Amino acid sequence: MSEIPQSIDDTAARLLEHDYVADRQLATVVYLALKLQRPLFLEGEPGTGKTEIARTLARLLDRELIRLQCYEGLDLNSAAYEWNYGRQMMEIRLAEKEGIGREALAAELFGERFLNKRALLQAIDPARALPPVLLIDELDRADEPFEAFLLEVLSDFQITIPELGTVKAATPPIVVLTSNRTREIHDAVKRRCLYHWVEFPDAARELQILQRRVPGVADDLARQVVAFVQRLREMELYKLPGIAETIEWTRALMQLDAFVLDPRVVQDTLGVLLKYQDDIARVQGSEAARIVEHARTAAARG
């Protein structure tokens, strides 16, 4: 098991060892979340590296990553636990044949062997030798009532099951929650967490990310790609390109043997970078050529 970082600088350095380039504010809140054993709530635009911080922490600390992907209609049965009703019915039929009393049967039916553990319950399982990293991803996609289910987990790292009792983690898991802020998350959730708004990286940090995530990328191409993407994020687009799109676009350009940005290649590959036709239509053509020229000039200036 890897030990948790011992300082903010140590946190930033160890994240960097795993190719996560964190600014000091993010490194600080990650360090505090680990030291204080508090959930970490990360909010920001899609594609800013919120989910990746949980994956990186799992690798950095050599922990299992348990991911709960939120969606509309997510409920306690899907997120925490549910009883295996099929097995319970089979047990009832067998008990009837063997003449087992109702009281003994009831106690047996609601034991752990009939319990299907979902992500939240798996993360706080007291039988775990090593607490995992629990990622509750895109909480804003879930319905508001679901947030109430989380409060006991976030406050006390426990879940109360009416038929079984309270299950409490022996050692708290490392909890990371993310939100793209498509709706506001209730204050009761935020109060139980350390909060950080994750911005898109500036040009210098995005260049560093790109050079680490795409080994072998030509320096001129990397600088021009970053300048191009940074300029796009200043535009009124439906979906701004995230870091993942910057990386994927660079890989695509390298596959096409591009060493610098060319308006025609950019025109042909905008679908790798932008995910909505209205955004592509706004950027393509003369606008794309203009941004390419800007990117070349900005890259040349360093």
C-alpha positions as CSV (number, residue, x, y, z in Angstrom):
1,M,0.0,0.0,0.0
2,S,1.3,3.4,-0.9
3,E,1.2,6.1,1.8
4,I,-0.8,9.3,1.4
5,P,1.3,12.4,0.4
6,Q,2.9,14.3,3.3
7,S,2.5,17.8,1.9
8,I,1.0,19.9,-0.8
9,D,4.2,19.8,-2.8
10,D,4.4,16.0,-2.3
11,T,0.8,15.7,-3.5
12,A,1.5,17.7,-6.7
13,A,4.7,15.8,-7.4
14,R,3.1,12.4,-6.9
15,L,0.2,13.3,-9.1
16,L,2.7,14.5,-11.7
17,E,4.4,11.1,-11.6
18,H,1.1,9.7,-12.8
19,D,0.8,12.4,-15.5
20,Y,-1.8,14.4,-13.7
21,V,-0.7,18.1,-13.9
22,A,-2.4,19.8,-11.0
23,D,-2.3,23.5,-10.1
24,R,-1.4,24.3,-6.5
25,Q,-5.0,25.0,-5.4
26,L,-6.1,21.5,-6.6
27,A,-3.1,19.9,-5.0
28,T,-4.0,21.6,-1.8
29,V,-7.6,20.5,-1.6
30,V,-6.6,16.9,-2.6
31,Y,-4.0,16.9,0.2
32,L,-6.5,18.2,2.7
33,A,-9.1,15.7,1.7
34,L,-6.7,12.8,2.2
35,K,-5.3,14.1,5.5
36,L,-8.7,15.1,7.0
37,Q,-10.5,12.0,5.5
38,R,-13.2,14.2,4.0
39,P,-15.0,13.6,0.7
40,L,-13.8,15.8,-2.1
41,F,-16.4,17.5,-4.3
42,L,-15.1,18.7,-7.7
43,E,-17.3,20.9,-9.9
44,G,-16.6,22.4,-13.2
45,E,-17.0,22.2,-17.0
46,P,-17.0,18.8,-18.7
47,G,-13.5,17.7,-19.7
48,T,-11.5,19.6,-17.0
49,G,-10.1,16.4,-15.4
50,K,-12.4,15.9,-12.5
51,T,-13.0,12.2,-13.0
52,E,-9.3,11.7,-13.8
53,I,-8.3,12.9,-10.4
54,A,-10.1,9.9,-8.8
55,R,-8.5,7.4,-11.3
56,T,-5.1,9.0,-10.6
57,L,-5.5,8.8,-6.8
58,A,-6.4,5.1,-7.1
59,R,-3.2,4.4,-9.0
60,L,-1.1,6.7,-6.8
61,L,-2.3,5.0,-3.6
62,D,-2.6,1.5,-5.0
63,R,-6.3,1.3,-4.1
64,E,-9.2,-0.2,-5.9
65,L,-11.4,2.3,-7.8
66,I,-15.1,1.9,-7.3
67,R,-17.1,4.1,-9.6
68,L,-20.8,5.0,-9.3
69,Q,-21.9,6.6,-12.5
70,C,-24.9,8.7,-11.8
71,Y,-27.9,9.0,-14.1
72,E,-31.5,10.1,-14.0
73,G,-33.6,7.6,-12.0
74,L,-30.6,6.2,-10.0
75,D,-32.0,4.9,-6.7
76,L,-30.8,3.2,-3.5
77,N,-31.2,-0.3,-5.0
78,S,-28.8,0.5,-7.8
79,A,-26.4,2.6,-5.9
80,A,-26.1,0.9,-2.5
81,Y,-27.8,-2.5,-2.1
82,E,-30.7,-4.7,-2.8
83,W,-32.0,-8.0,-1.6
84,N,-31.7,-11.0,-3.8
85,Y,-35.4,-11.8,-4.0
86,G,-35.0,-14.7,-6.3
87,R,-32.7,-16.6,-3.9
88,Q,-35.0,-15.6,-1.0
89,M,-38.0,-17.2,-2.7
90,M,-36.0,-20.4,-3.3
91,E,-35.0,-20.4,0.3
92,I,-38.6,-20.0,1.4
93,R,-39.7,-23.0,-0.7
94,L,-36.9,-25.2,0.6
95,A,-37.7,-24.1,4.2
96,E,-41.4,-25.1,3.7
97,K,-40.3,-28.5,2.5
98,E,-38.0,-29.0,5.5
99,G,-40.4,-27.6,8.1
100,I,-38.2,-24.7,9.2
101,G,-40.0,-22.2,11.5
102,R,-40.9,-18.7,10.4
103,E,-38.7,-16.9,12.9
104,A,-35.6,-18.9,12.0
105,L,-36.3,-18.4,8.3
106,A,-36.9,-14.7,8.7
107,A,-33.5,-14.2,10.4
108,E,-31.8,-16.2,7.7
109,L,-33.5,-14.5,4.8
110,F,-32.1,-11.1,5.6
111,G,-28.5,-12.1,6.2
112,E,-25.5,-11.0,4.1
113,R,-25.6,-14.0,1.8
114,F,-28.8,-12.7,0.3
115,L,-27.6,-9.1,0.0
116,N,-26.4,-7.8,-3.3
117,K,-23.8,-5.1,-2.6
118,R,-23.6,-2.1,-5.0
119,A,-21.0,0.6,-5.2
120,L,-21.7,2.5,-2.1
121,L,-22.0,-0.5,0.2
122,Q,-18.9,-2.1,-1.4
123,A,-16.9,1.0,-0.7
124,I,-17.7,1.0,3.1
125,D,-17.6,-2.8,3.6
126,P,-15.9,-3.2,7.0
127,A,-14.4,-6.5,5.8
128,R,-12.1,-4.7,3.4
129,A,-8.4,-4.8,4.3
130,L,-7.8,-1.6,2.4
131,P,-10.3,1.2,1.8
132,P,-10.9,2.0,-1.9
133,V,-11.3,5.2,-3.8
134,L,-15.0,5.8,-4.3
135,L,-15.9,7.9,-7.3
136,I,-19.5,9.3,-7.4
137,D,-19.4,10.6,-10.9
138,E,-21.6,13.3,-12.4
139,L,-23.9,13.7,-9.4
140,D,-25.8,16.4,-11.2
141,R,-27.2,13.8,-13.6
142,A,-29.0,12.0,-10.7
143,D,-32.4,13.2,-9.4
144,E,-32.3,15.5,-6.4
145,P,-33.9,13.0,-4.0
146,F,-30.9,10.7,-4.5
147,E,-28.7,13.2,-2.8
148,A,-30.5,12.4,0.5
149,F,-29.3,8.8,0.2
150,L,-25.7,10.0,0.2
151,L,-25.7,12.1,3.4
152,E,-25.2,9.2,5.8
153,V,-22.3,7.9,3.6
154,L,-20.6,11.3,3.3
155,S,-21.1,12.2,7.0
156,D,-20.3,8.9,8.8
157,F,-19.2,6.5,6.0
158,Q,-22.0,4.2,6.9
159,I,-25.3,2.9,5.5
160,T,-28.3,1.8,7.6
161,I,-30.1,-1.2,6.2
162,P,-33.5,-1.6,8.0
163,E,-33.5,-5.4,7.9
164,L,-29.9,-5.9,8.8
165,G,-28.6,-2.9,10.8
166,T,-25.9,-0.3,10.2
167,V,-22.8,-1.1,8.1
168,K,-19.9,1.2,8.8
169,A,-16.5,1.4,7.2
170,A,-13.6,0.3,9.5
171,T,-11.5,2.9,7.7
172,P,-13.2,5.6,5.6
173,P,-12.8,5.2,1.8
174,I,-11.4,8.1,-0.2
175,V,-14.5,9.7,-1.8
176,V,-14.5,11.9,-4.9
177,L,-17.7,13.4,-6.1
178,T,-17.9,15.3,-9.5
179,S,-20.5,17.5,-11.1
180,N,-20.7,19.3,-14.4
181,R,-23.2,21.7,-12.8
182,T,-26.1,21.1,-15.1
183,R,-28.0,21.7,-11.9
184,E,-27.2,22.9,-8.4
185,I,-26.2,20.3,-5.8
186,H,-27.9,20.7,-2.4
187,D,-26.0,22.5,0.3
188,A,-26.3,19.5,2.6
189,V,-24.1,17.5,0.3
190,K,-21.6,20.3,-0.2
191,R,-21.3,20.9,3.6
192,R,-20.0,17.4,4.0
193,C,-17.3,17.8,1.5
194,L,-14.2,19.9,0.7
195,Y,-15.1,21.8,-2.4
196,H,-13.1,22.9,-5.5
197,W,-14.1,24.4,-8.8
198,V,-11.9,22.9,-11.6
199,E,-11.1,25.3,-14.3
200,F,-9.9,24.6,-17.8
201,P,-6.1,24.7,-17.7
202,D,-4.2,27.8,-19.0
203,A,-2.0,27.4,-22.0
204,A,1.2,26.5,-20.1
205,R,-0.4,23.8,-18.1
206,E,-2.3,22.4,-21.0
207,L,0.9,22.2,-23.0
208,Q,2.5,20.3,-20.1
209,I,-0.5,17.9,-20.0
210,L,-0.3,17.3,-23.7
211,Q,3.4,16.6,-23.7
212,R,3.0,14.1,-20.9
213,R,-0.1,12.3,-22.3
214,V,1.1,12.3,-25.9
215,P,4.7,11.3,-25.9
216,G,6.6,12.1,-29.1
217,V,4.4,14.9,-30.2
218,A,6.3,17.6,-32.1
219,D,6.9,20.7,-30.1
220,D,5.5,23.0,-32.8
221,L,2.3,20.9,-33.2
222,A,1.7,20.7,-29.4
223,R,2.0,24.5,-29.0
224,Q,-0.2,25.2,-32.0
225,V,-2.9,22.7,-30.9
226,V,-2.9,24.2,-27.4
227,A,-3.2,27.8,-28.8
228,F,-6.0,26.6,-31.2
229,V,-8.0,25.0,-28.4
230,Q,-7.5,27.9,-26.0
231,R,-8.9,30.2,-28.7
232,L,-11.9,27.9,-29.2
233,R,-12.7,28.1,-25.5
234,E,-13.1,31.9,-25.8
235,M,-15.9,31.4,-28.4
236,E,-19.6,30.9,-27.6
237,L,-19.8,27.2,-28.4
238,Y,-22.4,24.7,-27.1
239,K,-19.7,22.4,-25.8
240,L,-16.2,23.6,-25.3
241,P,-13.5,21.1,-26.0
242,G,-12.0,19.5,-22.9
243,I,-8.5,18.2,-22.1
244,A,-9.5,14.8,-23.3
245,E,-10.5,16.2,-26.7
246,T,-7.2,18.1,-26.9
247,I,-5.3,14.9,-26.4
248,E,-7.4,12.9,-28.8
249,W,-7.2,15.5,-31.5
250,T,-3.4,15.6,-31.2
251,R,-3.2,11.9,-31.5
252,A,-5.4,12.0,-34.6
253,L,-3.2,14.7,-36.2
254,M,-0.1,12.7,-35.5
255,Q,-1.7,9.7,-37.2
256,L,-2.1,12.0,-40.3
257,D,1.6,12.8,-40.1
258,A,0.9,16.5,-39.2
259,F,3.8,18.4,-37.7
260,V,2.1,21.7,-37.7
261,L,-1.6,22.8,-38.0
262,D,-2.9,23.1,-41.5
263,P,-6.3,24.6,-42.3
264,R,-7.3,21.7,-44.5
265,V,-6.3,19.1,-41.9
266,V,-8.1,21.1,-39.2
267,Q,-11.2,21.3,-41.4
268,D,-11.2,17.5,-41.9
269,T,-10.7,16.6,-38.2
270,L,-12.9,19.1,-36.4
271,G,-15.2,16.2,-35.5
272,V,-12.5,14.8,-33.2
273,L,-12.4,18.1,-31.3
274,L,-16.0,19.3,-31.4
275,K,-19.0,17.1,-30.7
276,Y,-21.9,19.1,-32.0
277,Q,-22.6,20.0,-35.6
278,D,-23.6,23.6,-34.8
279,D,-20.2,24.1,-33.2
280,I,-18.4,22.5,-36.2
281,A,-20.4,24.7,-38.6
282,R,-19.5,27.8,-36.7
283,V,-15.7,27.0,-36.6
284,Q,-15.1,25.5,-40.1
285,G,-14.1,27.3,-43.2
286,S,-12.6,30.8,-43.0
287,E,-13.0,30.9,-39.2
288,A,-10.9,27.7,-38.8
289,A,-8.2,29.2,-41.1
290,R,-8.2,32.4,-39.0
291,I,-7.8,30.5,-35.8
292,V,-5.0,28.4,-37.3
293,E,-3.1,31.6,-38.2
294,H,-3.6,32.9,-34.7
295,A,-2.4,29.6,-33.2
296,R,0.7,29.6,-35.4
297,T,1.5,33.2,-34.3
298,A,0.9,32.4,-30.6
299,A,3.0,29.3,-30.8
300,A,5.9,31.1,-32.5
301,R,5.8,33.7,-29.6
302,G,6.1,30.8,-27.1
